[in-house]
Amino acid sequence: MINKEKMMERMEAYALTSFGKEFIDCDDKEKYFALVKTLMEEIVPKWNNSIKKHEDKKKAYYLSAEYLMGRALSNNLINMNIQPEIKKLLEELGVDYNSIEEAEEDAGLGNGGLGRLAACFLDSAATLNYPLMGYGIRYEYGIFRQKFKDGFQVEEGDNWLESEDPWSIRKDEEKVIVSFSDGDVLAVPYDTPIIGYGGDTINTLRLWQGEAINPFDLNEFNKQNYDLALKEKNKAEIISKVLYPNDTKDEGKILRLKQQYFFVSASLQDLVRKHLNKYNTLENFHKFHGIQLNDTHPAVAIPELMRIFTKVHNMDWDKSWDIVVNTFAYTNHTILQEALEVWPVRLYKSILPEVYEIIEKINNNLIDELKRRGISCEEIEKYKIIEDDNIKMAYLSIYGTHSTNGVAKVHTDILINRELNDWYKLYPERFNNKTNGITQRRWLLVANPELSQFITELLGSKDWITNLEELKKLEKYKDDEEVLKKFLDIKQIKKNQLAEYIKVHENIEIDPYSIFDIQIKRIHEYKRQLLNAFHILDLYYRLKENPNLDMVNRTFILGGKAAPGYDRAKGIIKYINEIKELINNDKEIDGKIKVVFVTNYGVSYGEKLFVAADISEQISTAGKEASGTGNMKFMLNGTPTIGTLDGANIEIVEEAGEENNFIFGLKVEDIEKIKSTYDPMEYYEKTEGLKRVVDSLVDGTFSDGGTGIFKELYDSILKGASWHRPDAYYLMKDFDSYRKAQQKVNDAYKDRMSWAKKCWINMANAGRFSSDRTIEQYAKEIWDIKKIN
C-alpha cells in the first residue's frame, strides 16, 4: 500500500525544487522524474536492507559489456505490486500514466541478445532471492539512435542521460582509479536497484562512468590553450561515451580495449577492497565471490585479478591462480570466428603492458601443464593463448575459469564436439549447457497485460509469474473454442495497438487483419534478413503475375540495427527499404503485402512487436545462432516459429511440437555433408523465381545510391570473397524450402481455430524458457550460491 498524501506531497516537492514549478504544470518528462524520485524514497531503505541480508554469504557477480534493461517504471511498479495504485493516484491528478511511461528514455546500453539476457538474469535472480550484482559501463550515448535517410541507416547519438537517470545513485565515495600506460582515469559508480517480483530482494546494477582525476587545467586555460585545458577530461570521459565504438581503425580498437579493461578493473578493485575490509585476507575470496564472464568482452578480468593478487597484494602465483579459476566462470555466446575475440599483442603491450606480462605467464604455465600431461609440441600449438602475435580471449576464458557453458543444447554440442573439442578433451568437467531464458515479468506481464490477465483467470492464480512451468496446465484448453476465440481476440487487440503505433511512428498504414510476419534482431548475414527480403520480393512478383494468387494479406515487419562498420549489414537494410518503397507504393496490389522496417528498434518497441506477431522469423543458418531469446519472447506470447533447426529453436520445437511450428532448411549435419562441394549457382539457376530476385541487386531494379554495396551482396552469394566461400550462409540452397514453409503458414492461418491451437500450444509449453530456470541452474551448478528470503 502506498501513502497517497505523502506521495503527492513528495512529488510536489521534487517538482518545485527540481523544475521550479508545481507538479501539474510540469511536462511529461518532468512528471516522470518527480514520480521516480518519490518512489526511490520508498525503494532505497528496502534496497539497503536487502543488501544487508546477503552479508557474509557467497554472492554472484555478472560482468557484461551490455545491459539492455528497457524502461524501468512499469517493470518496477509491477514487481512492487503497486502499479494500479500509482495509476489511480496519477488519474486523480489528471495525469495520463501512459504518457508518463512513454517519457522514460529507453537506454540503448546493448545491441541485442547479449545485453537483454543480462537484464533478464538480473530480474530473475532478484525475483528468486539470489544475490546477483551486475557490473558494466554507464555509456553516455548507448549504442546509437537509428534513423533512415534515403533508405540508408544513419547513426545519431542516443543521449539517454540528457535529463539524468532518476533510478541511479552516484556513489562518489566508492570510485576507483584505473590505470593505463598513457594515464589514469577515475571510475565512478552509479547504482541502480534491480527489484525482484514481490519486492523481497532488491539487487544492484553498478555501472561505471569514466572521469578525469584532474578535469580542468587552469594553467593551460590561462595560457589560452583551451583544448589542452580540457584534454584530460575529454580523454577520460570518452571511455564511457558510446557502446561498441566503430573499430575499423586502431583508434577504435584501442578505445574498445580501454572500455573492457576499465569496467573490469574497476569492478574487481571494488570487490577486492570490500572483501579485504571485511576479512583482511584474499585467500578465501573465491568462497564469497562467483564471477560470470558474459562472453569474452570481460575476459581481461582473469589476468587483472591475477595482477591485483600477485603484484598489488604480493600473493603466491599458484595460490592466486587456484583462487582465480575457482572464482570465474565463462559463458560462450557464439561459434562465429569473427565473434571469438582476438586482440593484437601490440595493443595490449601498448595500453596494458603489466596485464600483458600476466597473460604471457598464464600462457607459459598452460604450455608447461600441457607438457606435463604428455601432449606433443605439435598438439600444444592448438591450445596457445598467445599465437601469431594475437591473444585468443576465448582460450584465456576457458583456461582461467572452472566452468564454460554454451547457451542452447545444439550450441553446447557444437562447442564440445567441434569448435572447442580440444579444450573439452582437456577439461571435460568444465563444459556444460545453460539454455538461455527470458523473464516472463517483462515479456508477458508488462508487455501483454490482456493475455496475462486471461492466463491468471484460467489458472486461478498468479503463480505463473514466478513459476512459468504453470503454463503447462493451460494445454488442457487447446481444443476449447471459447478459450481459443478469446486468445485470438486478445491477439487482435495487440495487433490493432501495433498498427496504430506504426502508423504514428513509421507513417505506414498496415492491415491489422493481415498476417504479422516479424523478424526483429540485430542485422547480420548469418541471421539471414536477406533471405526474408528475397522471399518478400518473390511473393510480390508472383502476386503481380497472378493478382488472384491465393494468399492471406501479409505485413512483413523487420527491425534491427547494423554495426556502424558493418557495410554489408547496412546494405541489407538499404535493400529491404528499397523493396518496401516498391511494394508499399504499388496501388495495383491493393495492400495485400506491406513492408515495414521499424526505426530504432529497442526493448520498448520490442514489447509492442513480440505480443502482436502472428509468425516469428528465426531463420538463421543452422549452427550459427548460439541460442536466440527473441524466439522465446514470441513463443511466450503464443506465436509459432518459422525457422531452421538452430539455437533454441530446436528446444522450442521439442517442447511445442514440430506440427505447431514451421521448420525448414538445412540442418547442422546437412551442412557438414555438403559444405565442401556446395555450389550456390546450381540453386540460383534452377530454383523457380530465385534468379529474378537475386538479380534485382544488380539489374537496376533498385538503387544503392552508387555505393556498390548491392553488387557486393550479390557477389558474396555467387562469387564469395577473399575471406569466405560463395553463399557462406546457404541462402540459395534454403530458399525453396523457406518459400514452401511460408506457403504452409499462409494455408494454416486460414483455419482460425487450428491456427489458434498452434499458438496456444506454443504458449503453454514456454515454461522451460524462463530465465528463472536458467538462473536456478547457474546458482546451483556454477556459482554455488543460496537464495535468502
Secondary structure, 3 states (H helix, E strand, C coil): CCCHHHHHHHHHHHHHHHHCCCHHHCCHHHHHHHHHHHHHHHHHHHHHHHHHHCCCCCEEEEECCCCCCCCCHHHHHHHCCCHHHHHHHHHHCCCCHHHHHHHCCCCCCCCCHHHHHHHHHHHHHHHCCCCEEEEEECCCCCCCEEEEECCEEEEECCCCCCCCCCCCEECHHHCEEEEECCEEEEEEEEEEEEECCCCCCEEEEEEEEEECCCCCCHHHHHCCCHHHHCHHHHHHHHHHCCCCCCCCCHHHHHHHHHHHHHHHHHHHHHHHHHHHHHHCCCCCHHHCEEEEEECCCCCCHHHHHHHHHHHHCCCCHHHHHHHHHHHEEEECCCCCHHHCCEEEHHHHHHHCHHHHHHHHHHHHHHHHHHHHCCCCHHHHCCCCCEECCEEEHHHHHHHCCCCEEECCHHHHHHHHHHHCHHHHHHCHHHEEECCCCECHHHHHHHCCHHHHHHHHHHHCCCHHHCCHHHHHHHHHHCCCHHHHHHHHHHHHHHHHHHHHHHHHHHCCCCCCCCEEEEEECCCCHHHCHHHHHHHHHHHHHHHHHCCCCCCCCEEEEEECCCCCCCHHHHHHHHHHHHHHHHHHCCHHHCCCEEEEECCCCCHHHHHHHCCCCCEEEECCCCCCCCCCCHHHHHHHCCCCEEECCCCCHHHHHHHHCHHHCEECCCCHHHHHHHCCCCCHHHHHHHCCCHHHHHHCCCCCCCCCCCCCHHHHHHHHHHCCECCECCCCCCHHHHHHHHHHHHHHHHHHHHCHHHHHHHHHHHHHCCHHHEHHHHHHHHHHHHHCCCCCC
